[in-house]
Amino acid sequence: MRQSKWLRGVLAASCALPVAGTLLSLTRRPHWIFRMWDFPRVQLAALAAIGGLGLSIGGRRRDRPLVAAAGAVIAWQLSHIHTYTRFHRRTVKRVRKRDAEQCITVLMTNVRMENERHELVLETIAREDPDVVLAVEVDARWDEALTPLGQRYPYSVRHPRDNWYGMVLYSKLELIDPRIEFLVQDDIPSIQTRLRLRSGVELTLHGLHPRPPEPIRNQPSSPRDAELVIVGRAIGDDRHGPTIVAGDLNDVAWSPTSELFVRLSGLLDPRAGRGFYNTYNANNPLFRYPLDHVFHSNHFKLVRIERQPWVGSDHFPMLIELQYEPHAAEEQDESHEKPGDQHEAQARLEQEAHDAATGADRPRE
């Protein structure tokens, strides 16, 4: 079938862009121009499929290398996202019988600091009635808007900021020794607390929201990567207690950094085998990624996991209900470190230390 020069050019570009993006993503360099390609694996695979199929129909011999490269890109990208499809084994099992005394429901939401639809967030919380609410991008205005939650949530940790990294935690369950931490940068808080279930079982909860790599202010991924390494190592060094990590990690589940975090920590991802649960960008259905996460130790099974409706933000809220089951590890395989993981983790920390010393880990205003 004869194709116009214009059509062939478009098809060739549809192959070349995913090939270039895939090659750039193979490096571990933290500059945003490399790390941005960790996100659109689905889109890159789809674009390569369109371009490769179109050029194949054209049947020109000189197009075969590009078609083959597109095929390799599709295979590579699918190998990284298949964990979050129904074709993959479910890492976390569902509970056989729900026990309310052993359950914890967490609602994680990036409210978007500029968002003025406070009532939509409050309505979602009222409807789902979670045990714990973690909200990020909370400034003073949002902190004030969320204060009615104090009537139903007697425990809280609040640290509003006007830099898009404020966060608050509200809980019906008793918090033990809650604290705000600054793990990497002095303007990026995180929350760590012990928490007591209704049964009396205690667990550790980490709330995170590290800086993302992004082009507008030339922000690298080094502070984000370092924060995930620090938390992952800390959890991995003490795997005895039940642990939950929740937050907008500004990273996709299938990135090298997130995968390293899971292996270092030994935590489980309940989305594996169930779906992407894309939460960002809520305003653009073509470019949505799973940025809002809840990972947990092998002490829990899943009751439910749901993406919530739009609340005016560029993120959808995520809701997860877990049940503590002390023998869950007998049925669920946790993640394990690979050779070289500690070396890679140390390299991420050294990169952030270098960038911090030069000021390169700060966004350009």
N, C-alpha and C positions, 0 to 999 in steps of 0.2 A: 504494500500500500504506500503510495507516494505521499510524502509529508512536505508541507511548505517549509521554507527556510525558517520562518518565524516560529512555527510550531516545534521544529526540531531544536531550535535554540532554547525555547522554554523547557522542553523535556530534558535537554542536556543540563540546564541549570537546576532542574528539579532533582537530578542525580548528583550534580557536583556539590551543591550546598550541603546535603546530608553527609556526603563523604568528607568534606572539609570540616564540618562541625564535629563529626565523630573522631577524626584524627586529632583535632584540637582538644577534645575531652580526655584523650588518653594520657596527657601530661597531668602531673599533680601540682602544677604551678597555681598559685592562688589568685592570680589576676583574673578579674571578672570576664575577660574575653575568652578565657579557657573554661572557667567554671560555669558560665552561662549555658554551655552545651550539655551539662549534666541534667538539665531540666527537661527539655522537649524530646525525650526519647520516642514517645509515641508519634509525635508530629514528624520527627526525622524519618522514622520507619515508614510512615504513610507517604511522605513526599518522595522518598526513594522508590517506593513501590509504584507510585504513579509515573514517575520519570522512567524507571526501568521498564515497566510494562509498555509504555508508549514507544520507547526506542526499540524495544523488541519487535513490536508490530511493524515498525518501519523496516526492519530487516537489513540494515546496512552493516557491512562487516566492520567498518571503522568505529561503529558504536559499541561493539561487543565488550571492549575493556571497561567502558563506563557502565554498561549494563551489569557486568560481573561485579564491579565495585559497589554498585547499588545493591546487588543481592547480598554481598558481604555485610553492608551496613544494616540491612534489614535483619539478617541473622544475629548480628552483634547486638543491636538495640533490643530485639525481642528476648535475647538471652538475659538481659538485665531487667526487663519489666515483667517477665513471665511469672515471677514469684507472686505478683499481685493480680494474677488472673485466676479464673476457676480451674485452670489446668494444673495448678500447683497444689501440692498437699497443704492442708490447713495446719499451720504450726500450733495454733492455740485451739484447744477443743472447747466445745460448748458444754455448759453445765448440764447435768442430767436432771437435777432438781434444785431449784433456786432456794437459797437460805438467806433471808433478809438480814440476819444477824452478821453474816459473813460477807455481805456485799458492799461495794462502794461504787457510786455513780459519779463520774467526773464530766463536767461540761467545760470544754476549752474553747475560748472565743477571742479572736483578734477583732476588737471593736472598731478599729481604724480611728485614729485620734480626731480626724476632721468630721467624722460621722456624727450627725445630730439626731439620728433616729434612736434615741435612748430607749424609747418605749418598746421597740421591737426586740431589743436584747432582754429587757425586763420581762416581756411577755413570753419569750422563749424559755427563760429560766423558770418562770412561774408554771408554765405548761409542763415542762419536763421534771421539775422539782428535783434536781440532782443533789447529791450530798456535798459535792465540792464544785465551786465555780472558780476557774482560773481565767482572768481577763487580762489581755496585754494591749499595748498602745493606750494606756490609761493616763490621761493628764488630769489636772485639777478639776476640770469641768466634768469629765467622765467619772472621776472619783465621787464627786458630789451627786451625780445622777444615779450611781449605784448604791448610795448609802441606804435606801429603803431595804436592801437585802439584809441589813443588820437585824431586822425584825425576825427573820427566819433562820439566819445564819449567825449564831452567837460568837463564832470564832473567825478572826480575819487577820490577814497580813496585807498592809497597804503601802505601796510605794509609788505614788503618781509622779510622772515626769513629763516635761513638755518637749521631749526629744524623740517621741514615738517608741520609747522603751520602758515606760512605766508599766507596772503590773499590780494587780490585786488578787488576793486569794480569799474567798469566803467559804466557810465550812460549817456544816451541821455537826460534824464529828470533831471530837476534841483534838486540838493541835497541841503538840508537846515540843517545846523548845523551837518555835518557829523563828527563822532569821532570814534577813536579806543578805545576800552575798554578792560580791563583785569579783567574779572569778578571773576575768581577763582584763576588762576595761572599767575605769572608775565611774563611767556614766551608763553602764549596761548592767542592770541588776538581775539577779535570779533569786528564787525562793527555795529554801530547803526547810522541811519540817517533818517531825514525826507526827503520826496521826493514829488515833485509836478507833478501830471499828466497834460496832455495837456489841460484838462478841467479846471485846477486850483485846483482840489481836492488834499489835502495833505494826505499822509499816512506815517506810520513808517515802516522802513525795518530793520530787524536784520539779519546779516550774521554771522553764527556760524560754528566752527570747533573744538569741544572739543576733548580731548585725549580719545582714546579707551581703553577698557580693553583688554589686550593681553598677551600671555604667554612668548614670547621671552624675554621681559624685565620685566616680573613680574609686569605688570601695572594693578592696580585695576580700577574699574569703578567709584570710588567715585568722582573724579573731573568732569567727564562727567555728572554724575547724578546731582551734585550740580549746574553746569552751567545751565542745563535744568530747574531745579527747580527755580533758580533765575530769569531766563528769563520768565518762565511760570507764576510765581507769579506776576512779574512786569506788564506783559500784562493783567493778570486777574484782577489786582487792578485798571486798567484803560481801560475799554472795550469800551470807547466812540469813539475812532478813528480807522480808517482802518489800519490794520497791516498785514505785511507779514514776515514770518520767513523762511529763506532759508539757506541751508548749508549741508555739510557732517557731520551728527551728530554722526557718528560712533556708530549708534544704529539702530536696525530694527524698523519698524513701530509698530510691535506687542509686543514689550518688555514692561514690567511693567513700566520702566522709561519713555518711549515715551508716553505710555497711560496716565501716571500721568501728564506729560507735557501738553498734549492736554486738559485734564480736568481742570488743574490749569489755563491755558491760555484762555480756551473757544474757541480755534481756530478750524478750520475745516481741514480735510485731503481730498483733492480732489481725491486721489486714492481709497477711500472707494467705493466699488461697481464697480470698474473699472479694478483693476489688481494690481499686486505686483510692477511693474516697477522696477525690480531689476537692480541695477547699479554697484554692486560690488560682485564678482570679475569678471571683464570683460574678464579675461584670463582663467577662469574656469567655464564652463557652468553648472557643477554639483553642485557647491556651490556658488550661487549668492543670494544676499540679497538686500533689499531696504534700502540703507544707506544714500542716497542723497535725501533730503526732501525739500518740499515747503508747509508750512502750512499758512493759512490765516484766517482773521477774517470774520465774517458773513456779510461783506459789499460787497463781491465779488461773482460773478458766474464764471463758467469755460468757456473759449473759446476753449482751447486745452491744452493737456498735452501729451508730447512725450519723449521717451528715444531716445537720439541721437546716431549715429554710433560711433564706436571705434575711439579714438583719440590718441592712443599710451599709454594711462594711464591704470591703473588697475580699473578705474571707467569709466562708460559711463556718458556723460553729460546728464542732465535733462533740458527740456524746458517746461515752463508753461506760458500760456497767460490767464490773469484774467481780468474781466471787473468789474469796480466799479458800483454797483447798490444799491442805498441807501435803497431800500425796499426788498433786498434779504432775510433779516431775516424773512419776512412774509412767505417765502416758504421753508426755510432751518432751520433745528434744530441744534443749536450749542451744544457743549459739556458742561456738567455741572459737578461740583465737586461731589464726593461721600463722605459719612461720613468717616472720618479717613484720607482723602487725605492730609489735612494740617498737621496732625500728622506725616504722612509718609514723607511729604516734609521736615519737620523740622528734622526728623531722618536722611535724606540724607545730609542735611547741617551739622549736628553735626558729622556725619561720616567723611565727608571731612575735617572738622576742626580738628578732632582727627588725621586723616591720615596726614594732613599737618603739625601738631605739631610734629609728629614722623618721618616725611620724607617718610612715606609709600605711599604717593600719587604721588611720582616721579618714573619714570621708572628706573630700575636697568641697569646700563651701563655694 
